[in-house]
Amino acid sequence: MSEDSAHFSSNGLTLSLLEHLKRHPKRLVFPEGEDIRLLHVAEYLVGQEAVIPILLGRREVIVNMAKEAGICLRFIRIIEPEKSSDFELFCERFTRVEKMKGNDPGNVREIMKSPFNFASMMALYGQADAVLAGNLHGSAPVFRAVSRYKKEPEQGNPLFAISVVVCEHLKKLGGDGIFFIADAGVSPVPGVSDMAYYAVETGKMARHILGRPVQVSMISASTNGSIPGVPSQRAHAAAVLAQSQLEQLNIGEHITVEGEIQIDAALSPAAYNMRVQHSVLRKPSDVLIFPTLDSADIARKLLAMLPGVSEYGMVIQDILFPIAEVSRLATIDQIYGASLLVANEAIQFHELYPNGQALLY
């Protein structure tokens, strides 16, 4: 192999995700396949027998990149969308569904030439289990492409993104050092119902990955109204609504929500004892729901710049298939971690929807 294991993080999160995938390997499609970082990640995942990578792009370009870097492409599929035997089928299905929705399908062939749309159709029709994108073109085209594949649009649930950050040195505070941050990518100023939805769904993801009960905190500059003038009522109302929804789902004992609460109290037992109440059992929160996109984005990027911290992209929620987005600046390790995350989401997705969710497409 061209890359040794030193290039890939081995922390409590990635080790657990990797072992889970070894028992349940998944097919992961990378729409922006002409990227040397992806080739390193794909080769490593194949070597670990955890993921079957599918790279979209020009075969000749990808093969030459791999050859120059000494990367083995064995068991790595390369697909050129327009030359694929499924291209016409995907065009036909896309056209049919858009017409059923009352939409003008437009130039379907041009739409399907987009690797993001082609990858989405692969996931919708069972030819891939999950998608990872954004590494070459950033988040805007990713969100633009996948927004048409939003699930249950009639329910009005918001599209949002969850970022996962690993801070192993914070284990000294008593937790796992693994934090789930939302919304890290979509809504500038979410409303009360949106924040409650983020809390419930992010809590579910955290519980699935951590395998234990989790604590969700609605982050604010105020704790229980401690700073007059701070518009913290939205966070408090969202916490109450989210806890009520969890109780209705009969999972309130597994996912608890509190807030509004300041970030130090959410993460530090000592600060919690001072700002909220004394609790000898208090551990750092696992899920942090921020009041604005600005605050969530600043927090995750600032954390990612600190030594010993790993940040693994954003898992986009409320799409008909598991998908994650990484930054154009993502390192090989960040792409690796995001790949493990979204592939593990595919495991749960297929348990919940054994026949897929491609009914709309």
N, C-alpha and C positions, 0 to 999 in steps of 0.2 A: 504493500500500500504506500501511496505517496505521502500521506500524513500520519504521524503517530498519534497516540491517544493524548499526548500532551496538549494538542491543539483543541481538544474538546473537553468542556467542563465536566467534572465529576463531583457533583454536590448532591445533597439529599434529594433535590427535585429531579435532576436529570438521571440519577441512578435508578430511582423508583420508576420514572417514566420509561426508561430504556428496558428495564426488566419486564415491565408490563407489556411492552410492545414485542418483546422476544416471544412472549406467549401468545400474542395476538397481532401478528404482523399486518401492516396496512399499506395500501398503495397511495403514495403521495405524489401529486402532480405539481410541477414547478412551471408556471406559464413563461417565465423569463429565464429559459434554460441556458442561454448563452452567457454564462457567468461562471468564472473559474471557482468562485467560492462555493457555488452549488455543486460543482463537480467533486470538490473535496468532501463536502457533506454527504453527497449521495454515495460516494465510494465507502465512506466510513459506516454509514447506515446499513449498506449491503453487507459489509464485513461483520457487522454486529447481528445480522439476520433479523433486523427489526423493522425495516421499511423497504418496500419495492419502489424505487424512485422512477418517475416518468418526467422527462425533460422535454418541453416544447421549444422548438427552434430549428435552425438549419443544421441538418445532420453533419454536413461537411465542416462547418464552423466548430461545432461541439467536439467532434472527433479530433480535429486538429488541436484544439485547446487541451484536450485530455492527453494527447500524444506528447505535446511539448512539456506538460507538467508531470508526465509519468503516471497518469491516473488510469486505473483500470476501469473500463466501462462494462464489465461483465455484470449481467443482471440489471443493468440500467437501460430503460427503454427511452428511445429518442423518437419523437413524433413531429413531423412538419404538418401543422394543421391542414393546410390547403391540399396537401398530397395524401391525406389520410383517407382510408376507405369509409370513414364515418362522417366525412365533411358534408356530403350531400344529405345524409340522414339527419344530421344536426340542423342543417338549413331548413329541411322540411318540417321537422318538429318545432323549431323555433317559429317558423311562419304560421303553422297551425295554431299554436297557443296564443300568439299575439293577436291573430284574427278572432279567436274565441274571446279574448279580453276586450275586443272592440278597438284594438290599436292597429295603426298602420305599421306593418313589420319593417318598412323601409328597405334599404339595400341589404338584404339578408346575408349575401355572400361576403360583403365587406364587414358586416358585424361579426360573422363567424370566423373571419380571418384573424380577428383580435384574439391573441392567445388567452386573454382573461375569459372571454366568452366561451372559447373552445374548451378550456379547462373546466369551466363551470358546467358545461353540458356533459363532459366526461363524468364529473362527480354526480350530477343529477341522474344519469342513466347507468350508474353502477360500474363504470369503467375505471373509476378512481374513488378512493375513500375520503380524500381531503385535498385541499389546495393551499399552497403557500406562495405568496406573491409580494410585489413591492420592491424587490431587491434592486431592480434596474430603473424603474420608472416612478417610484414613490407611491404614496397612498392615494392620491386623487384619482388616477385611472382605475385603481383597484375598487375603491368605494363606488365609483360611477358605474363600473361594470356589474358588480355583484348586487347593487341595490335593486335591480330588476328581478332578482331571485330571492327577494325577501319572503319569508314564510308568514302565512296567516295575516296578510295585510288588512283584512277586514277587522281584526282585533285592535288595530292601531298601536301595537307594541313598537317602541322605538328601536331603530338600528343603533347599536352602540358597540364599543370595543373594550376588551379587558386586557390589561397589560400585567405580566407576571414578573416580579422582581425577586431575586434571591440575595439576601444580605446575611451570609452565614455568621458573621461576627455578632449579629444581633441576637443570636441564640442565647447569649449570656443573660438576656432579659427574660428567658423562660419559654420562648416560643420556638418555632421551626426556622425562623428567619426567611420565610417564604410569604410574599405579600401579593395580593391581587388588587389591582387598581382600576377603577372605572369612574366615569367614562373617559377613556384615554384617546378618543379619536373622532367623535361625531358631533354631539350637541353642545353648542357654546354655553348655553345656560338652561339646563334641563329643569322641567317643572317637578312638582311634588310627586305626581304619579310616575313620571319617568325615573326619578331617583329611586323610588320604591322598587320599581321593576329592576333597575340595575342591581339593587341590593339583593333581591331574591335570586335572580339568575346568576349573579357572580358568586353568591353564597353557595348555590348548587354546584357550580364548577369547582370552587375551592374544596367543598366537602368531597366531591368525586375524586379529586387529585390527591388531597391530603389523607383521605380515608378516615376521617374523624369529625366530631362536631366542630363548627367554626364560629368565630365571632366577627360580626360585621359592624363597622363604625361609620357613621355619617360625619365626615370631617367638616369643621367650621373654625373660624377664628374665635368662636365663643363656646363655652361649655355650660349647658343648662342656663343660658341667658346671662353668663358672667360678664360679658362686655356689652353694655348698652349701645344701641346704634348699629350693631352688626346685624345684617339681615339673615339671621340664623333660623328664623321660623320655618323656612322652607326645608332645611335639613331635619329639624325636629319633627315636622309633620310627616316627612317622608319616612323617618324611622318608625313612627307609630303605625303608618299605613303598611309598611313592609312587614313588620312583626305580625300585624293582623292577617296579612295574606299568608304568611308562613304557617300561622296557626290553622287557617282554613285548609291549607294543604297537608296538615298533620305532620309537618316537619319542623315545627317551632322549637322542639327540644334539640334538634340537630344544628339549627342555624338561628342564632340570636342577633338582634339588631339593636344598637343603641345610638344615641345622638340627640342633639348636636354635641360634638365633642372635639376638643383641640387635638392636634396631631400628637403632641407629646403625651397626653393622657391616653390616647389610643395605643401608643407603642410602649410606653414606659410604665410598669407597675407602680413605681415610686410616684410618678406624676399623677397617675390615676388615683392613688390613695390620697393625694393632697387635693386634687381638683374635683373628684367625684365622690368617692367613698372608700373607706378602708376595706381591702379585700386581699386576704392572704393567698387566695387561689387565682388572682388576676394574672393573666398572661397577655402578651401583645395581641392586638387584633390581627386577624388574617386577611380581612377584606376592608379596603379603604375606599369609600364612595365620596368623591369630591364634589363640591357645589358647582364648579364650572369646568369647562374643558381646559381653560387656561391653567387653572391650579393643578389639575390632574397631569397635564402634559409637562408642566414645569417640574412637578414632584418626581415623575418617573425618569425624566431626562437628567435631572440633578443627581438622583440616586445612581443612575447608570454610569455617571462620570466618576463616582467615588471608588477608590481602590477596594478590591475584594467583593464588588457588587456585580451581579449579572442580571441583565434585563433582556427578556425574550419576546420582543415584538408585541403585537396586539392580535388577540383572537377576536374576530368579528362575530357578533351575536345576532341571532334572528334571521339567519340565512338558511336556505333549504339544504345546505350541506356544510360541513366543517371547513372553515377557511381562516387563515392567519395572514397578517401583513407585517413585513419587516421593513426597516429603513434602508434607503440606498447606502447609508453609511454602516450598515450592519456588518459585524465581524463574522468570520466563519463560525465561531462559537455561538454567537447570537442566532444565526440561522439554524444551527444544529438544535439549540434549545427550543426555538419556535417550531421546528419540524417535529420534535418529540411531543410538544404540547398539542399541536393540532392533530397529529396522528392518534394521540390518546383520546382526544375529543371524539375522533371517529369511532373509537371502540364503544364509547357510551352511546353515541348517535345510532349505531347499528343495533345496539341492544334495545333502544327506545323505538326505533323505526326499522325493523328488520327488512321491510320491503321498500325502504327509501321514502323520500318525500317528493318525488318527481311528478306528482299528480298534476301539478300546474303546467308541467313541461313534458 
